[in-house]
């Protein structure tokens, strides 16, 4: 009965294995912070900048991208985001200051 039983192939879950970003947006230097995760940082930053995202970021005008990290696997980015959301504010500010002391908007560098 060779050939009658379909072969079973284990395919990698490519939809979840694609890369991702953890990012922080704010409204001004040392202002309100929001940490998010996305697979498309330029698009997501554009959405924040133009008020297209309903909720917290729109309510507080969080449009300035001040920090981000890239991960090869979106699941790693999600884990990092969840961890960072529990950090004290001072740790988040220190992270931003380490690479962006002036809290400049990094959108144009994407």
C-alpha positions in Angstrom: 0.0 0.0 0.0 2.9 2.2 -0.6 1.9 5.6 -1.8 -1.6 5.4 -0.4 -0.7 6.9 3.0 -0.1 10.7 2.8 3.3 11.8 4.1 3.2 13.9 7.2 5.6 16.8 7.2 6.4 19.0 10.1 6.7 22.6 8.8 8.0 25.4 10.9 5.5 27.9 12.0 6.8 30.7 9.8 4.1 33.1 10.7 5.2 33.3 14.3 8.9 32.8 13.6 9.3 36.1 11.6 11.1 38.9 13.3 9.7 41.5 15.6 10.5 44.7 17.4 9.9 46.0 21.0 9.6 49.7 21.0 8.9 52.7 23.3 7.0 55.8 22.3 6.5 59.0 24.3 4.9 62.4 23.9 8.0 64.4 25.0 11.4 63.9 26.7 10.8 62.2 30.0 7.1 62.1 29.3 4.5 59.3 29.4 5.9 56.0 28.1 4.3 53.2 26.1 6.0 49.9 25.3 4.7 47.9 22.4 5.7 45.0 20.1 5.2 44.7 16.3 6.5 42.8 13.3 6.5 46.0 11.2 8.0 48.9 13.1 7.9 51.6 10.3 4.2 50.9 9.8 3.4 50.9 13.5 5.4 54.1 14.2 3.5 55.7 11.4 0.2 54.7 12.9 1.2 56.2 16.3 2.5 59.4 14.7 -0.8 59.9 12.8 -3.2 59.0 15.7 -4.4 55.9 13.9 -4.1 53.7 16.9 -7.1 54.0 19.3 -6.5 53.8 23.0 -3.7 54.8 25.4 -1.2 56.1 22.8 -3.8 58.2 21.0 -5.3 59.5 24.3 -1.9 60.8 25.5 -0.5 61.8 22.1 2.4 59.3 22.3 3.9 59.8 18.8 7.7 60.0 19.4 9.6 56.7 18.8 12.5 56.9 21.3 13.8 53.4 21.5 13.5 50.0 19.8 15.1 46.5 19.7 14.9 44.0 16.9 14.5 40.2 17.4 14.8 37.5 14.8 11.8 35.7 16.4 8.6 37.6 17.3 8.1 35.4 20.3 11.3 36.7 21.8 10.1 40.3 21.2 6.8 39.5 22.9 8.6 38.0 26.0 10.9 41.1 26.2 7.9 43.5 26.0 6.0 41.6 28.7 9.1 41.7 31.0 9.7 45.4 30.3 6.1 46.4 31.1 6.8 45.4 34.7 10.0 47.4 35.0 10.2 50.6 37.1 10.0 53.7 35.1 13.6 54.6 36.0 14.9 51.4 34.2 12.9 52.3 31.1 14.3 55.8 31.1 17.9 54.5 31.6 17.4 52.2 28.6 16.3 55.1 26.4 19.1 57.4 27.7 21.8 54.7 26.9 21.2 55.1 23.1 19.1 58.3 22.8 20.0 60.8 25.5 18.1 63.6 23.9 14.9 61.4 23.4 14.9 62.3 19.7 12.2 60.9 17.5 13.8 57.9 15.7 11.1 57.5 13.1 13.1 59.1 10.3 15.9 56.7 10.9 13.8 53.6 10.1 
